Amino acid sequence: MSKAIALAVAALMVGISCRAPAAAAVPLAQVAGPAVAPAAGGSMPESGWTSIARVITHLGGAGASFALGAAFLAYDPPVGEMLVNATAGAAGVVEALKIGFGRARPYVPGENGRFTGPNLSPDYHSMPSGHTANAFAMATVLSHRYPDWSPILYGLAVAVGLSRVELGVHWPSDVVAGAGIGLWVGTWVAEGRLRLFALDTE
């Protein structure tokens, strides 16, 4: 069941890989900020999906991970420990690759997603998508414990990935790479092959 879902998710991500990022030339400060009313000059308001994407994208962020991990540490400690390990593991892999690849984000003018090699600037940390990796890592861990919820969990993870493209902060291939990392890390954690933190969950 889990393998079939993973394959379906991979197919969905490949399917969106042809789509160009929305707002590719929009600076990060505008992308990350709240929706803004049209200016007096009559500029068009953002689409409904973009507004939704601004909310959905946070499901893959550090705040959501912390809240979910803390809740499960209280409710189901072993799963809480796995969520902590999945988030930490995905973050470690993602950050190393971001720095190593040095890929320009979609909003960096004139770069068109160029890979610069080792780079410490956040503007060149496009690949892979950390939010997507984290969302898929958490979805994989929770699907291992609650398999009946897999379609919803992976659906939310896909939505996070789509939101990163819609908001213009990642290229589609960044999202595909992030999904793969999240599935890999989440599977290793769920199977007990990756345990960075051994919390007292007995």
C-alpha positions, 0 to 999 in steps of 0.5 A: 500500500505505502509503495503504491502511494509513494509511486503515485506521489512520484508520478504526480510530482513528475507531472507538475515538473513541466510547470513554470514557477508562478511569480518567478520574478517576485522577490522573496519578501513579497512572496513570503508576506501576506496578500496585499490589496491592489495598489491605487494604480489598479494592479490585479490581486493575487489568485485564490490558489496563491492565497491558499498556497500561502497557508498550505506552505506552512504545513512543511515548515519548522513551526508545524514540525515542532507542534506536531512532534510535541503533540505526538510526544505527549500523545504517542511518544514513539511516533513523536520521536520518529517525527523529530528524527524525520524532521532533523534527518530531512533538514540535515540532508536538505541543507547540505544539498542546498549549500552544495548545489547553490541553485538560484531561486526562481525570483533571482533575476537573470539566473534561470535556476543556475547551479553555482556550486557551493553557496551560502546565500539563501537566494541560491538555496533552491534545490531541494525544497526543504518544506517539501522534504519535511512534509513528505518525511512527516507524511511517511512516518505518520502513514507507517503508524496510521496507514488508513490516513496515507492518502490524506497525509500524502495529499497534504505533502503534495499540496505543500510541494505545489505551494512552493512552486506557486509562491515562486520560491522553488522550481518544480524539480526542487520539489521533486527532489525534496519529495524524494528525500522526504520519502527516503528519510521518512522510510528509514526512520519508520523502519528504525534504520535512522535514529538521530535522537533517542528520546525517553519514550518508554 
